[in-house]
Amino acid sequence: MAAYRPYDSSPHLEVFTAERTWDSYDFLAFLGALPRAKVPRVVVLDNASLHTSHVVRRARRSLAAAGVYLYFLPPYAPELNKIEPVFRQVKYQEIPQRSHTTRAGLRAAVDTGFSTYGRSLKSKNVKKPRRAA
């Protein structure tokens, strides 16, 4: 599970790994573990089943009360998901070894790949106003 903030003054990539399949309760715990903010936060999600489950739907009010709003991308639109290029870069560039003999080796490679990529992030924050069309 990963959270990506490309438009901050210092972009941030937060990654949580597990050696099992994540479920909706894990996802809610992930949202609860995100750093608190003084302003409302919008979490952009694809339509994975753990994002759209009854458990998450029931939690939306309490999340909104905590300043966390869920925004779902249209189905089958990975080009709109800003974290997909991050995953692709980490998978193919930051983790050059494609097979691992142990879970610990795989986990170490994933953790190293994401931390290496995270250190190279540049701000996508546009400081100049853009011209209107």
Buried (B, 14 or more C-beta within 10 A) or exposed (E): BBBBBBEEEEBEBBBEEEEEEBEBEBBBEBBEEBEEEEEEBEBBBBEEEBBBBEEBEEBEEEBEEBEBEBEEBEEEEEEEBBBBEBBEBBEEEBBEEEEBEEEEEBBEBBEEBBEEBBEEBEEEEEEEEEEEE
